[in-house]
């Protein structure tokens, strides 16, 4: 008898901390449910998102990268995910064709059941929509029969954009609210690994509480289910279903 195929998920993160702030709950929750969750960090956020390290003085880019790698690896381990680093630079983050194919190969290898990445717009950080575009284009290439013929192609995993720092300016509106109450402590442990951006710990705690209130409202405030923390996602593609309940 053939063994059931393990479900999997891919997270494409522009910088080495983004996946923790924005999708740590989703990662921990699905890892707990038996999914193989794999994170691709396109950069370490060494230039634009490591101010605390640079202010210490006597820093080099390689030293900053090493610090950020350690933080991301520790966080991924807590969340139950594997992680790899493309190290293509940040501020600006730019991807050539080889990087695009490298990510398409990750899709082919992992065969993800869903994908999490950044919003398609972000006027505060152009690295984020760049990462989103890269994730989506690599998905299309991985679906193409003519790319590495003979390999199993990727089907059509849904793509969800996780919450940007200022959603109103990013034309991001959640249509999925994920209850992460059961794994919040694990997410917060992972957040605390991000020593270089301690100023964001409280902010993303408030975001999770706010989305938790909204999630509770959307199942009915009299519902017995208690939701305290949640994450918001915006889907890119329509959901195909035979039941609208």
Backbone torsions as a table, in degrees:
resi	resn	phi	psi	omega
1	UNK	NA	131.8	-178.9
2	UNK	-71.6	146.5	179.5
3	UNK	-78.2	143.0	177.2
4	UNK	-63.4	143.2	179.7
5	UNK	-74.9	129.5	178.1
6	UNK	-69.3	133.6	177.0
7	UNK	-71.3	152.3	-176.1
8	UNK	-142.4	162.8	179.2
9	UNK	-144.5	146.2	179.2
10	UNK	-118.1	134.3	176.0
11	UNK	-119.7	121.3	178.8
12	UNK	-107.4	112.1	-172.5
13	UNK	-113.5	128.4	-179.7
14	UNK	-62.6	-47.0	-177.0
15	UNK	-121.3	168.5	-169.3
16	UNK	-74.7	-9.1	177.9
17	UNK	-108.5	-15.5	-172.6
18	UNK	-56.7	-41.6	-176.0
19	UNK	-64.3	-26.8	-178.8
20	UNK	-75.9	-53.0	-179.2
21	UNK	-57.1	-47.3	-164.0
22	UNK	-96.1	-24.2	-175.0
23	UNK	-139.9	13.2	-178.8
24	UNK	-58.5	-36.9	178.8
25	UNK	-66.8	-45.1	178.8
26	UNK	-62.1	-40.3	179.7
27	UNK	-63.6	-51.2	-178.4
28	UNK	-62.5	-41.0	-178.1
29	UNK	-63.0	-46.5	-177.3
30	UNK	-75.2	-31.9	174.1
31	UNK	-62.2	-39.1	178.3
32	UNK	-65.4	-29.7	179.6
33	UNK	-85.2	2.6	175.7
34	UNK	99.7	4.2	177.2
35	UNK	-74.1	145.5	166.5
36	UNK	-86.9	111.7	-178.5
37	UNK	-106.9	125.7	-178.2
38	UNK	-121.7	132.1	-179.2
39	UNK	-109.6	130.5	170.0
40	UNK	-107.7	116.6	173.2
41	UNK	-96.0	114.3	-177.1
42	UNK	-69.9	-31.9	176.8
43	UNK	-144.0	173.5	177.3
44	UNK	-92.3	-4.8	-173.9
45	UNK	66.9	32.1	-170.8
46	UNK	-71.0	-27.7	-177.5
47	UNK	-94.7	-51.6	-169.2
48	UNK	-94.2	-16.1	-172.7
49	UNK	-127.7	30.0	-179.0
50	UNK	-133.7	36.6	-174.5
51	UNK	-57.9	-40.5	-177.7
52	UNK	-59.7	-38.1	178.9
53	UNK	-70.6	-44.9	-178.7
54	UNK	-62.8	-33.3	-178.2
55	UNK	-69.8	-14.4	177.3
56	UNK	-70.6	-21.6	-178.4
57	UNK	81.5	163.9	179.8
58	UNK	54.4	35.3	179.7
59	UNK	-104.1	147.2	169.9
60	UNK	-117.7	163.1	178.6
61	UNK	-59.7	-39.3	-179.4
62	UNK	-67.0	-36.3	177.7
63	UNK	-66.9	-42.8	178.0
64	UNK	-62.1	-44.5	178.4
65	UNK	-58.2	-42.0	-179.1
66	UNK	-62.9	-42.1	176.9
67	UNK	-60.9	-47.3	-176.6
68	UNK	-66.7	-35.5	176.7
69	UNK	-62.0	-46.2	-179.7
70	UNK	-60.6	-43.7	179.3
71	UNK	-61.3	-47.5	-177.5
72	UNK	-65.9	-40.4	178.9
73	UNK	-64.5	-40.7	178.6
74	UNK	-64.7	-42.6	179.9
75	UNK	-65.1	-44.0	-179.8
76	UNK	-61.9	-39.1	178.9
77	UNK	-63.1	-42.5	177.9
78	UNK	-61.9	-41.6	-176.8
79	UNK	-76.6	-17.7	179.3
80	UNK	92.1	24.0	-177.4
81	UNK	-114.0	158.2	167.7
82	UNK	-93.3	157.1	-176.5
83	UNK	-144.7	143.4	171.9
84	UNK	-135.6	157.7	-172.6
85	UNK	-122.4	123.2	179.0
86	UNK	-83.8	-26.4	176.2
87	UNK	54.8	54.3	-179.8
88	UNK	-101.0	10.1	175.1
89	UNK	89.2	157.3	177.4
90	UNK	-136.2	162.8	180.0
91	UNK	45.9	58.2	10.5
92	UNK	-102.8	153.3	170.1
93	UNK	-89.5	123.5	179.8
94	UNK	-135.6	139.9	-178.0
95	UNK	-122.1	131.2	173.3
96	UNK	-92.7	-178.0	-176.9
97	UNK	-63.2	-35.1	-179.6
98	UNK	-65.5	-36.9	176.4
99	UNK	-65.3	-40.6	178.6
100	UNK	-61.0	-44.7	179.1
101	UNK	-67.5	-36.7	178.6
102	UNK	-60.2	-41.6	178.7
103	UNK	-71.8	-37.3	175.4
104	UNK	-59.3	-36.2	177.9
105	UNK	-67.1	-33.3	175.5
106	UNK	-63.7	-43.7	176.4
107	UNK	-57.1	-47.6	-177.7
108	UNK	-61.8	-42.1	-178.0
109	UNK	-68.4	-42.7	-173.4
110	UNK	-84.4	-32.8	-174.8
111	UNK	51.3	60.5	-172.6
112	UNK	-67.4	145.5	175.2
113	UNK	-84.4	-20.3	170.1
114	UNK	-158.4	163.1	-176.0
115	UNK	-129.8	137.6	174.4
116	UNK	-118.0	134.6	177.4
117	UNK	-157.1	-167.5	-172.4
118	UNK	-81.0	168.6	174.3
119	UNK	-66.1	156.4	-177.2
120	UNK	-78.9	-12.1	175.3
121	UNK	-133.7	146.7	173.4
122	UNK	-167.3	95.9	-177.5
123	UNK	-69.7	-10.4	179.9
124	UNK	-90.6	-19.8	-175.2
125	UNK	-153.9	100.4	-175.2
126	UNK	-71.1	-16.1	175.7
127	UNK	-63.3	-32.2	-175.3
128	UNK	-67.8	-52.9	175.9
129	UNK	-64.7	-28.6	175.4
130	UNK	-61.3	-43.5	178.1
131	UNK	-64.6	-40.8	178.4
132	UNK	-61.8	-45.8	178.6
133	UNK	-61.6	-41.1	179.8
134	UNK	-63.7	-43.5	179.6
135	UNK	-61.2	-40.8	-177.6
136	UNK	-74.2	-39.6	179.9
137	UNK	-68.5	-39.4	178.2
138	UNK	-62.8	-36.3	177.1
139	UNK	-60.8	-42.7	180.0
140	UNK	-65.1	-43.9	179.3
141	UNK	-62.9	-41.4	-179.4
142	UNK	-66.1	-18.5	176.8
143	UNK	-85.4	-13.3	-172.1
144	UNK	-81.3	126.2	179.4
145	UNK	-61.6	-30.0	-177.0
146	UNK	-81.1	-7.0	175.5
147	UNK	-90.8	116.1	-176.1
148	UNK	50.3	64.2	-177.3
149	UNK	-52.4	139.9	-179.9
150	UNK	101.5	-22.5	175.7
151	UNK	-78.9	151.3	173.1
152	UNK	-64.6	127.4	178.9
153	UNK	-79.6	160.2	173.7
154	UNK	-79.6	143.2	178.7
155	UNK	-77.8	-118.6	-179.4
156	UNK	-137.5	68.5	-178.7
157	UNK	-63.3	136.4	176.5
158	UNK	-62.2	146.2	178.9
159	UNK	-115.3	127.4	179.4
160	UNK	-117.6	131.5	176.5
161	UNK	-90.8	122.2	179.0
162	UNK	-80.0	171.1	-167.3
163	UNK	-72.3	125.7	174.3
164	UNK	-77.0	170.4	-174.4
165	UNK	-66.0	-36.3	177.6
166	UNK	-131.0	85.3	-169.7
167	UNK	-60.0	-34.2	-176.5
168	UNK	-61.9	-35.6	-179.5
169	UNK	-82.6	-7.1	-176.5
170	UNK	-107.6	8.3	-177.1
171	UNK	51.5	40.2	-179.6
172	UNK	-109.4	126.6	178.1
173	UNK	-135.2	122.3	-175.4
174	UNK	-70.1	137.1	169.9
175	UNK	-119.3	4.4	173.8
176	UNK	-134.6	128.6	173.4
177	UNK	-118.1	116.6	-174.3
178	UNK	-101.3	122.3	178.8
179	UNK	-72.8	112.7	179.8
180	UNK	-114.5	19.3	-177.8
181	UNK	-53.9	-42.6	-174.8
182	UNK	-68.9	-19.6	-177.6
183	UNK	-119.6	11.8	-177.1
184	UNK	-58.6	-43.5	-177.9
185	UNK	-61.0	-35.8	178.1
186	UNK	-67.9	-42.4	177.4
187	UNK	-62.2	-42.1	-177.8
188	UNK	-67.5	-33.6	173.4
189	UNK	-59.9	-43.3	179.4
190	UNK	-66.7	-39.9	177.2
191	UNK	-57.0	-40.8	-177.6
192	UNK	-68.9	-13.2	173.3
193	UNK	-70.0	-22.7	-175.2
194	UNK	-83.9	69.9	-175.8
195	UNK	-65.6	-26.7	-178.7
196	UNK	-73.0	-13.3	-178.3
197	UNK	-134.5	50.5	-176.3
198	UNK	-61.1	-25.5	-179.4
199	UNK	-64.2	-14.6	-178.6
200	UNK	-95.5	-8.5	-177.1
201	UNK	-58.2	-51.7	-177.4
202	UNK	-67.9	-38.2	-179.2
203	UNK	-58.3	-49.1	-176.9
204	UNK	-75.8	-18.4	168.7
205	UNK	-67.3	-43.6	178.7
206	UNK	-64.2	-39.8	177.7
207	UNK	-59.9	-45.7	-178.9
208	UNK	-63.7	-39.1	178.1
209	UNK	-66.9	-42.5	179.7
210	UNK	-62.9	-45.7	178.3
211	UNK	-66.4	-30.1	175.9
212	UNK	-63.7	-43.2	176.7
213	UNK	-60.5	-43.5	-179.5
214	UNK	-66.4	-39.6	178.5
215	UNK	-62.8	-43.1	178.2
216	UNK	-60.5	-42.4	179.7
217	UNK	-62.5	-33.2	-175.4
218	UNK	-83.9	-8.5	170.4
219	UNK	-103.3	-4.7	-178.7
220	UNK	105.5	122.8	-173.9
221	UNK	-67.3	-16.4	177.1
222	UNK	-92.4	0.3	-179.9
223	UNK	-63.4	145.0	-178.4
224	UNK	-70.1	-26.5	-178.5
225	UNK	-65.8	129.1	-177.4
226	UNK	-100.1	116.5	178.0
227	UNK	-114.9	123.5	179.6
228	UNK	-111.2	-43.8	-178.0
229	UNK	-121.5	142.6	178.7
230	UNK	-149.7	164.1	171.9
231	UNK	-122.6	144.9	178.6
232	UNK	-103.2	145.4	178.0
233	UNK	-139.3	149.4	175.0
234	UNK	-114.9	121.5	-179.0
235	UNK	-81.7	146.8	179.3
236	UNK	-93.4	-38.7	-175.0
237	UNK	-108.7	153.5	177.3
238	UNK	-66.6	149.4	175.4
239	UNK	-87.3	130.0	178.0
240	UNK	-96.1	125.6	-173.4
241	UNK	-149.4	161.1	174.4
242	UNK	-111.2	5.9	-176.5
243	UNK	-148.8	122.2	-177.2
244	UNK	-92.4	2.2	-179.4
245	UNK	-65.5	NA	NA
